[in-house]
């Protein structure tokens, strides 16, 4: 199967001469979850944000559905973005909007502005939003304000919002790092199940190596802005972790 | 042994600044010639003046009501116009959403609106477009723009960009990002500014009449000039009642919005 995303020579420097990403080459398959692991500050978030252009790449190309995301502007960029869902570490819900409005935010790339403003979404969108809220386990929360929810509930809304876009690709930037261990597993399970059912490939940045191994089909280890491990979870040995994170005392339990 | 570090080292710039401030205070007080004798004489005059203000004279109440209604109209119109014009101005002046080449000149325009006191602006408008309420509306609109647009820009600069980022990532266009990512975060504060501005425009609209820009101020100034202090006190009481009423209403609206 051809890859959904083909990243070539992707580089990013926030300040000249100090690259955060050093020429990343990656192909992302059309299904399944890919986990990116690596120490903080190694460019995992930057990599994800270059894909939907919340961050401007300095060099390289990102091919998706035949177009180079790194070169898009204006309307073409927005049309590409609506095909890429994103789940954030701190959920990034618009706190003063209701849960339903937050989920429908995922349709802003599709519906005309006046409909969004007047909250006159197509019936199909509303039905789908309710179906997604049911699927993420929040059937009765649609009218509550987003800031009234707990962390786990907010991330479920975040997942519903991303899937509302009918994305061809889902990016998740440390979706579990702000959650307790039990909720983290539940959220990962939910994300894996719903994207699996919809056949949406996922790229997830994650600090928890155990969670990554449990849910991902492929692990990418990054260090110093470069990919230094790329393979199935079974192939990830302690030696690789030492190489990715450096040091070794932390590995002894 | 190393020298013991001072946990609270003296700040010489602050001390010098404080000293300079004290010196200026003494100099200014000396220049203005405020002394005990002058104060006593002033209090005596004040007492006589107050005595001539009672009892308030409401005989010409038609004139009074007409002036108050005009002031009210000036206040409401100029606040509405000011709000409508401030929305785009504030947005364009916010440094986190607007590019620098846009926000810098717009900030200049807002600063210009604020730089002159509204009474001076009212005089300018009276000279330019003639006596009457139109000049008052124009002057207070400028004042409202300077105030609301600045506060609005600051409110926008304090929003959480995370929420904006998430809306933008969904492929939303610029207008949709504003409506879904920015407005919900600033709407309540913006309403607060608007109510506050209506409140202060009510006060301001009673004054612009003194320079001929419409409203109760003109009536008040005429009564002063005729030494008709009983009518003056009637007008002042009515203005106080109007402001109190507006205060109550504003409080109710704020409570309802919470």
Interface residues (C-beta under 8 A of the other chain):
Chain A: X52 X54 X75 X78 X79 X80 X81 X82 X83 X84 X85 X86 X88 X90 X92 X93 X94 X95 X96 X97 X101 X105 X106 X107 X108 X109 X110 X113 X116 X117 X158 X161 X162 X165
Chain B: X160 X162 X163 X165 X166 X167 X168 X169 X170 X171 X172 X173 X175 X176 X177 X179 X180 X181 X184 X185 X187 X188
